[in-house]
Protein backbone atom coordinates (compact mmCIF):
# COMPACT_ATOMS: atom_id res chain seq x y z
CA UNK A 1 0.00 0.00 0.00
CA UNK A 2 2.71 2.46 0.90
CA UNK A 3 4.36 1.96 -2.49
CA UNK A 4 1.17 3.17 -4.19
CA UNK A 5 0.68 6.08 -1.78
CA UNK A 6 2.73 8.40 -4.02
CA UNK A 7 -0.02 8.22 -6.66
CA UNK A 8 -2.71 9.49 -4.30
CA UNK A 9 -2.61 13.26 -4.05
CA UNK A 10 -5.65 13.57 -1.78
CA UNK A 11 -5.85 13.85 1.99
CA UNK A 12 -4.11 11.07 3.91
CA UNK A 13 -7.36 10.05 5.64
CA UNK A 14 -10.37 8.49 3.94
CA UNK A 15 -13.43 8.25 6.19
CA UNK A 16 -16.61 6.43 5.22
CA UNK A 17 -20.10 7.71 5.95
CA UNK A 18 -21.24 7.98 9.56
CA UNK A 19 -17.77 7.55 11.09
CA UNK A 20 -17.41 9.02 14.55
CA UNK A 21 -14.11 10.15 16.00
CA UNK A 22 -13.97 11.34 19.58
CA UNK A 23 -12.38 14.82 19.73
CA UNK A 24 -9.41 13.29 21.57
CA UNK A 25 -8.94 10.42 19.07
CA UNK A 26 -5.90 10.68 16.78
CA UNK A 27 -5.20 9.74 13.17
CA UNK A 28 -1.55 9.76 12.04
CA UNK A 29 0.30 8.96 8.84
CA UNK A 30 -2.56 7.69 6.71
CA UNK A 31 -5.75 5.81 7.52
CA UNK A 32 -8.88 4.44 5.91
CA UNK A 33 -12.03 3.95 7.99
CA UNK A 34 -15.13 2.30 6.55
CA UNK A 35 -18.72 3.29 7.25
CA UNK A 36 -19.83 3.53 10.86
CA UNK A 37 -16.30 3.19 12.25
CA UNK A 38 -15.91 4.55 15.79
CA UNK A 39 -12.76 5.79 17.51
CA UNK A 40 -13.31 6.32 21.20
CA UNK A 41 -11.49 8.76 23.47
CA UNK A 42 -7.66 8.69 23.10
CA UNK A 43 -7.84 5.95 20.43
CA UNK A 44 -4.91 6.26 18.01
CA UNK A 45 -4.82 4.92 14.46
CA UNK A 46 -1.68 5.12 12.33
CA UNK A 47 -1.10 3.74 8.81
CA UNK A 48 -4.05 1.36 9.09
CA UNK A 49 -7.28 0.27 7.43
CA UNK A 50 -10.50 -0.11 9.38
CA UNK A 51 -13.32 -1.88 7.56
CA UNK A 52 -17.02 -1.11 8.13
CA UNK A 53 -18.51 -1.07 11.65
CA UNK A 54 -15.17 -1.22 13.48
CA UNK A 55 -14.89 0.17 17.00
CA UNK A 56 -11.52 1.14 18.49
CA UNK A 57 -11.98 1.28 22.24
CA UNK A 58 -10.76 4.02 24.56
CA UNK A 59 -6.98 4.42 24.68
CA UNK A 60 -6.26 1.64 22.15
CA UNK A 61 -3.50 2.10 19.52
CA UNK A 62 -3.76 0.54 16.05
CA UNK A 63 -0.59 0.78 13.95
CA UNK A 64 0.24 -0.73 10.54
CA UNK A 65 -2.82 -2.98 10.79
CA UNK A 66 -6.02 -4.03 9.07
CA UNK A 67 -9.18 -4.47 11.14
CA UNK A 68 -12.00 -6.35 9.43
CA UNK A 69 -15.71 -5.56 9.65
CA UNK A 70 -17.72 -5.72 12.87
CA UNK A 71 -14.63 -5.96 15.13
CA UNK A 72 -14.25 -4.24 18.47
CA UNK A 73 -10.57 -3.65 19.24
CA UNK A 74 -9.89 -3.65 22.98
CA UNK A 75 -6.09 -3.92 23.02
CA UNK A 76 -3.25 -2.44 20.99
CA UNK A 77 -2.51 -3.83 17.51
CA UNK A 78 0.78 -3.51 15.63
CA UNK A 79 1.27 -5.10 12.22
CA UNK A 80 -1.81 -7.26 12.65
CA UNK A 81 -4.86 -8.39 10.74
CA UNK A 82 -7.83 -8.73 13.05
Secondary structure by P-SEA (a helix, b strand, c coil): ccccccccccccccccccccccccbbbccccccccbbbbcccbbbcccccccccccccbbbbcccccccccccccccccccc
